[in-house]
């Protein structure tokens, strides 16, 4: 009885390990995005589905830093609840770049 | 070799016989690992999709320097950009934000001919005139919008549009809450006829740097970002963030050590008596330690691999219900679109190592202390 249970557990462990390893190496397709990006010129980079609080978290190309750092208290703390709170936040794009020209 | 095989079988039998105790002891570890793996998979998926989005977008983005910040570009600057050598396509855009019902949406205005450039994965059809718009999946679901319905968008003035299409559930995360319309309509809507949010330049291969420099020569007030620059920022920013997330989660995982120890060993007197009995039967301390280590190996394997399968089903198949807004801002608790996720081998290996550290830390020292105690004291 004990041996049978032990064998079952060994088989179960092997199956679970093999399945999870298989999932890691299986390249499932990402959501189809290229057409949307080509047609709109490219929009969306960050871990936000919209720009309710800030365009920076939605797409740092359209706003290089979080607007909540400048409003309602310029230079004060950032009031956006999502700033630094998501799994893949974007840091400001090149904070050391001179005001103009932007490209170096 | 036979001895190790026997110990392995004994460990498996022990685990099967005490499956409830081990189940409770490793529940915290399992949940923490599942969340960690889901988080890393979403982060990796987002990174992959962002890189894909950068590659699918324009080569050069131009905004206008306004008080040292990114500002809208005067529309009269656009013809000069079209004349730059190497530029094949110029797309001026208006990207704005306004309320639709009680929800905030991103309005993307692009020239009408761009919308018709290639077919979208849509429910419905592409707009046939400026009076029609495309709507994101999430916002359509939240507001109960369907194709053919009329919606009013209001900013500087109020415009009524007809929804011609809704993005499909497999479309990108960033199209979830957008309204895509004609550039002219967006300009009228926001009352900004003479400025656009930015200008996207598509260039011939290899012309990206020279076009960027040419834009700055036209007017130094242009702020320019190239595709290569943005790609670099995306990879660097997201990788750094993911690392911080993993470190924070590793600290949370450390809490599983006392939980595992309390449930599995320290507070479990049958375990002490069992070790006492084994010692009384003539087992060596090394044998007892090896058996417990093998038990931990089983638990760690089952926890890490089970958490991986659970996270996969949760994120990829069920679309991350309940945890989606924790990882991606502005998503509802039950998203209707596919969450970008990529499950990689390294997080699985790390999870297994974490589990092993947690279970070993919680058991090996106690087992050793018990195994070197006189069996009579343990059986008392």
Interface residues (C-beta under 8 A of the other chain):
Chain A: X2 X3 X5 X6 X7 X8 X9 X10 X12 X13 X16 X17 X19 X20 X21 X23 X24 X25 X26 X28 X30 X31 X32 X33 X34 X35 X36 X37 X38 X39 X40 X41 X42 X43 X44 X45 X46 X47 X48 X49 X50 X51 X52 X53 X55 X57 X58 X59 X60 X61 X62 X63 X64 X65 X70 X81 X82 X85 X86 X87 X88 X89 X90 X91 X93 X94 X99 X100 X101 X102 X103
Chain B: X9 X10 X12 X13 X15 X16 X17 X39 X42 X43 X45 X46 X47 X48 X49 X50 X52 X53 X54 X56 X57 X58 X61 X63 X65 X68 X69 X70 X91 X93 X95 X97 X104 X105 X106 X108 X110 X114 X115 X117 X118 X119 X120 X121 X138 X167 X170 X171 X172 X173 X174 X175 X176 X177 X178 X180 X197 X198 X200 X212 X213 X215 X216 X220 X221 X222 X223 X224 X225 X226 X229 X230 X233 X234 X236 X237 X238 X240 X241 X242 X245 X298 X301 X302 X304 X305 X306 X308 X309 X312 X316 X326 X327 X328 X329 X330 X331 X337 X338 X340 X342 X343 X344 X345 X348
